[in-house]
């Protein structure tokens, strides 16, 4: 039985901020991988990325006019477009499911330093989705090459460029998703917002034929993502630098709003 | 020790907690009472840093909870047992808590054993009954072996064995010198477990006193008397400033008096007394008296007696 003396203030040293952050990150990692949803989204990302790599390799192998010497890394660059949605879903649901189930209440009770918690959540969720996406991009390129090893090549510098670009797009997109999840605190609302910004509005707005709508579409994160991954956007004014800046601004803006809502508002109201 | 100072929480025009000030002391079970919507849960959430106070502050051992690097070692709390991810297992729920606060995994198994959840620990929370969730929440509260414990309606969903267990647990935690704050709408439960009471109504402090003071504070004792000369006796007692409420043709309840005074008065008047007893106050009664005018939603025909809220102080 514990005695009164046992419950005196713990005399040990107070953990440093870095240690508290490291612990919170470790807890976030456990939190992320102890629900099935994460595994489902990861599996969906794997199927999309590696599956499309295999299909691309198979196409190249069966092509009557084989694309000799073409880099196999084209496959993960293209496959990153659909794969990003599985990763965005993983990041977004990791945040919003806490609000849907009110699990955010014990979460913030155990980690009441909200800025530290915010940093841990962003680092772990965005880092995990990005790392997973980058790993799958490598596997996708290798899978495409394996299906047509005598046709497709696997240059390392191209690989670094494609995987690096995909990782950037995944990271910026997932940061946007995490930020929107923290702001909206609703899975449905945040999913709609992310899909509008990444997929629907970049596709739809230019179709109306108004110049201002096209200009709006050019500054949406989805347009920049497509440009970075495929080099195509339908807009002449986009450059690699402007696309990177656009994605960073959207990600930083969403994260800032999400951080403000997290640190200023009640836990789940 | 918990210090609540001028704590206020407003949601638009609604004031959920209004300038609340009280202390919760070590070594005691402090009951936190109030009608539904009185602001008990909101107060607890503000103490835990979950809700932002509009004004005022809540301190744990003189510091806000956010200043603690390992909050679970300072304060453990059971709030809504439904606030858990249903897809996670009970054990993993606790592992996340443990990792956030640098608590070793072995402690997770210890507390699961302590609350009787070891055999269900690897099942997903969605398969748990309310009572099992309640026990898991209590396990999380105990995880860091904290000095301060807050329990919001801990007996909800527990069977009789569970209720007995929680009573014993609360008592032993207080006896170990911990600060224990328990909210409940079950007055009888509080009467059995609490040493001290903080009563609130409509977000305001109604009483902050020991159980005895609350029970005795309703204008003092009451005496029930049955006599054939009730009118005469009532006149005599009213002349002495006592409040006499006739409940039957020959029976009355006298507030603020005792059996000796009423018996002597009847004797002086030469009246035959057929019944004379001091009425034992129950906490239920005390609670209604204290919060009668502080209940936000009355039932349509419910008559609630109104007594000065200061009476119990």
Boltz contact constraints between the chains, C-beta under 6 A:
constraints:
  - contact:
      token1: [A, 2]
      token2: [B, 176]
      max_distance: 6.0
  - contact:
      token1: [A, 4]
      token2: [B, 176]
      max_distance: 6.0
  - contact:
      token1: [A, 4]
      token2: [B, 177]
      max_distance: 6.0
  - contact:
      token1: [A, 7]
      token2: [B, 147]
      max_distance: 6.0
  - contact:
      token1: [A, 7]
      token2: [B, 176]
      max_distance: 6.0
  - contact:
      token1: [A, 7]
      token2: [B, 177]
      max_distance: 6.0
  - contact:
      token1: [A, 7]
      token2: [B, 178]
      max_distance: 6.0
  - contact:
      token1: [A, 10]
      token2: [B, 73]
      max_distance: 6.0
  - contact:
      token1: [A, 14]
      token2: [B, 69]
      max_distance: 6.0
  - contact:
      token1: [A, 15]
      token2: [B, 69]
      max_distance: 6.0
  - contact:
      token1: [A, 20]
      token2: [B, 69]
      max_distance: 6.0
  - contact:
      token1: [A, 23]
      token2: [B, 100]
      max_distance: 6.0
  - contact:
      token1: [A, 23]
      token2: [B, 102]
      max_distance: 6.0
  - contact:
      token1: [A, 24]
      token2: [B, 100]
      max_distance: 6.0
  - contact:
      token1: [A, 26]
      token2: [B, 99]
      max_distance: 6.0
  - contact:
      token1: [A, 27]
      token2: [B, 96]
      max_distance: 6.0
  - contact:
      token1: [A, 27]
      token2: [B, 99]
      max_distance: 6.0
  - contact:
      token1: [A, 27]
      token2: [B, 100]
      max_distance: 6.0
  - contact:
      token1: [A, 30]
      token2: [B, 95]
      max_distance: 6.0
  - contact:
      token1: [A, 30]
      token2: [B, 96]
      max_distance: 6.0
  - contact:
      token1: [A, 30]
      token2: [B, 99]
      max_distance: 6.0
  - contact:
      token1: [A, 31]
      token2: [B, 96]
      max_distance: 6.0
  - contact:
      token1: [A, 34]
      token2: [B, 88]
      max_distance: 6.0
  - contact:
      token1: [A, 34]
      token2: [B, 92]
      max_distance: 6.0
  - contact:
      token1: [A, 35]
      token2: [B, 87]
      max_distance: 6.0
  - contact:
      token1: [A, 35]
      token2: [B, 88]
      max_distance: 6.0
  - contact:
      token1: [A, 36]
      token2: [B, 87]
      max_distance: 6.0
  - contact:
      token1: [A, 101]
      token2: [B, 85]
      max_distance: 6.0
  - contact:
      token1: [A, 102]
      token2: [B, 83]
      max_distance: 6.0
  - contact:
      token1: [A, 103]
      token2: [B, 84]
      max_distance: 6.0
  - contact:
      token1: [A, 103]
      token2: [B, 85]
      max_distance: 6.0
  - contact:
      token1: [A, 105]
      token2: [B, 83]
      max_distance: 6.0
  - contact:
      token1: [A, 106]
      token2: [B, 83]
      max_distance: 6.0
  - contact:
      token1: [A, 108]
      token2: [B, 50]
      max_distance: 6.0
  - contact:
      token1: [A, 109]
      token2: [B, 48]
      max_distance: 6.0
  - contact:
      token1: [A, 110]
      token2: [B, 72]
      max_distance: 6.0
  - contact:
      token1: [A, 110]
      token2: [B, 97]
      max_distance: 6.0
  - contact:
      token1: [A, 110]
      token2: [B, 100]
      max_distance: 6.0
  - contact:
      token1: [A, 111]
      token2: [B, 100]
      max_distance: 6.0
  - contact:
      token1: [A, 112]
      token2: [B, 49]
      max_distance: 6.0
  - contact:
      token1: [A, 112]
      token2: [B, 65]
      max_distance: 6.0
  - contact:
      token1: [A, 112]
      token2: [B, 66]
      max_distance: 6.0
  - contact:
      token1: [A, 112]
      token2: [B, 71]
      max_distance: 6.0
  - contact:
      token1: [A, 113]
      token2: [B, 66]
      max_distance: 6.0
  - contact:
      token1: [A, 266]
      token2: [B, 51]
      max_distance: 6.0
  - contact:
      token1: [A, 266]
      token2: [B, 52]
      max_distance: 6.0
  - contact:
      token1: [A, 267]
      token2: [B, 50]
      max_distance: 6.0
